[in-house]
Amino acid sequence: MTKIGIIIGSTRPGRNGEAVARWTYDIAKKRNDAEYELVDLADFNLPIYDEPIPPAMGQPYSKPHTKAWSEKIASFDGYVFVTPEYNHATSGALKNALDFLFQEWNNKAAGFVGYGSLGGSRAVENLRLILGELMIADVRAQVALSLRDDFENYSVFKPQPHQEATVGTMLDQVVAWSGALQSLRK
């Protein structure tokens, strides 16, 4: 069965990303088209990139944290990136986590759940550029959660009811593309 990782793209204390990712995961669990798993960047304690060989040059990795991150990411056929918008871009933690690997990301699909003042749209656009270089096919549908409309007092996550259907459309595309890219991963 297709396996999709839902990656929490923030490690900040008090982050909204965990609530957003759990909501996305709860919606995904109701489906029977793929196996979904939450992946929290905070669990991997990745320092600023510290491998001596660039990941595009291939393995072997020298650090235990890189090996653990590699094993987790390689286990998926596709991803949903839950990203905050910090200064018109994705979080530094997510960018760093992406930079640790190369081949593990290749020929897989990705969707996005962004949150921020403009629904995280600028962070998602930033990610689209990065993922293209990692040979990840990003889908068109994206979830844009507004701090004004989908959070109470700009801090407590309370998504508008229509957002669940948007998550469903995005997941439809991620699962379909993950399956379509399977032959390239072999």
C-alpha positions in Angstrom: 0.0 0.0 0.0 1.1 3.6 -0.7 2.7 5.2 2.4 2.5 8.9 3.0 4.4 10.8 5.6 2.8 13.9 7.1 5.7 16.0 8.2 5.4 18.6 10.9 7.6 21.4 9.5 8.2 23.4 12.7 10.2 22.7 15.8 9.4 25.9 17.6 8.1 25.6 21.2 4.4 26.5 21.3 4.1 25.8 17.6 0.7 25.6 15.8 2.1 23.0 13.4 1.5 20.0 15.6 -2.2 20.8 15.9 -2.5 21.4 12.2 -0.6 18.2 11.4 -2.7 16.1 13.8 -5.9 17.5 12.2 -4.6 16.6 8.7 -3.6 13.1 10.0 -7.1 12.6 11.5 -8.7 13.4 8.2 -6.2 11.1 6.3 -6.9 8.2 8.7 -10.5 8.1 7.6 -9.4 7.2 4.1 -8.4 3.7 2.9 -6.3 4.6 -0.1 -2.9 4.8 1.7 -1.1 4.4 5.0 -0.5 7.7 6.7 2.1 8.5 9.4 2.9 11.6 11.4 6.6 12.6 11.3 7.7 15.2 13.8 11.0 17.0 12.9 11.4 17.7 16.6 11.9 13.9 17.2 15.0 13.8 15.0 17.0 16.7 16.6 18.7 17.5 13.3 21.5 20.1 13.8 22.4 22.6 11.1 23.5 20.3 8.3 26.7 18.6 9.5 27.5 15.8 7.0 30.9 16.0 5.4 29.7 14.8 2.0 26.8 16.5 0.2 23.7 14.2 0.0 23.5 14.4 -3.8 26.9 12.6 -3.9 25.2 9.6 -2.3 25.7 7.8 0.9 27.2 6.6 3.3 26.1 9.1 5.9 28.4 9.5 8.9 26.0 10.8 11.6 23.4 8.7 13.5 20.8 11.4 13.2 21.2 11.5 9.5 20.9 7.7 9.2 17.7 7.8 11.3 16.3 10.6 9.2 17.2 8.8 6.0 15.6 5.6 7.1 12.3 7.3 8.0 12.1 9.4 4.8 13.1 6.5 2.5 10.1 4.5 3.9 7.5 6.8 2.3 6.1 7.0 -1.3 4.9 10.6 -0.8 4.7 13.4 1.7 2.4 16.1 3.1 4.5 19.0 4.4 2.8 21.0 7.1 4.6 24.3 7.0 4.4 27.6 8.9 5.2 30.8 7.1 8.2 32.6 8.6 9.4 35.7 6.8 7.8 34.8 3.5 9.3 31.3 3.5 9.2 27.9 5.1 10.8 27.3 8.5 14.5 27.0 8.8 14.0 23.6 10.5 12.1 22.2 7.5 14.6 23.6 5.0 17.5 22.1 7.0 15.7 18.7 7.2 15.2 18.7 3.4 18.9 19.5 2.8 20.1 16.5 4.8 19.0 14.0 2.1 18.7 13.7 -1.6 18.0 10.3 -3.1 15.5 9.4 -0.4 13.3 12.3 -1.7 13.6 11.5 -5.4 10.6 10.5 -7.6 8.0 10.9 -4.9 5.0 13.3 -4.6 4.2 16.0 -2.1 1.3 18.1 -1.0 1.1 21.1 1.3 -0.8 22.3 4.3 0.4 25.9 4.9 -0.6 28.3 7.7 0.1 31.9 8.3 -1.1 35.4 7.6 -1.8 34.5 3.9 -2.5 30.9 4.5 1.2 30.0 4.4 1.1 30.5 0.6 4.5 32.1 0.3 6.0 29.3 2.4 4.4 26.7 0.1 5.8 28.6 -3.0 9.2 28.5 -1.4 8.9 24.8 -0.8 7.8 24.2 -4.4 11.1 25.6 -5.6 13.2 23.5 -3.2 11.3 20.3 -3.9 11.8 20.6 -7.6 15.5 20.4 -7.1 15.0 17.3 -4.9 13.0 15.6 -7.7 9.8 15.7 -5.7 6.6 16.2 -7.8 4.4 18.7 -6.0 0.7 18.6 -6.5 -1.5 21.6 -7.4 -4.1 21.4 -4.6 -2.9 22.9 -1.3 -4.4 23.8 2.0 -4.1 27.4 3.0 -5.0 28.0 6.7 -5.3 31.7 7.6 -4.3 32.8 11.1 -7.3 35.2 11.0 -10.0 32.7 9.8 -8.7 29.3 10.9 -7.3 30.2 14.3 -9.1 31.7 17.3 -7.2 34.8 18.5 -4.5 34.0 15.9 -3.2 31.2 18.1 -5.8 28.3 18.8 -6.3 26.2 15.7 -10.0 26.0 14.8 -10.2 25.4 11.0 -13.2 26.5 9.0 -15.4 23.5 8.0 -14.6 23.8 4.2 -10.9 23.1 4.9 -11.6 19.4 5.4 -12.7 19.0 1.7 -9.5 20.9 0.7 -7.4 18.4 2.6 -9.2 15.6 0.8 -8.5 17.0 -2.6 -4.9 17.5 -1.8 -4.6 13.9 -0.4 -6.3 12.5 -3.6 -3.6 14.1 -5.7 -0.7 13.1 -3.5 -1.8 9.5 -3.4 -2.4 9.4 -7.2 0.9 11.0 -8.0 2.8 8.8 -5.5 1.4 5.7 -7.3 2.1 7.1 -10.7 5.8 7.7 -9.8 6.3 4.2 -8.4 7.8 2.9 -11.5 10.5 5.6 -11.4 11.5 4.7 -7.8 12.3 1.1 -8.8 
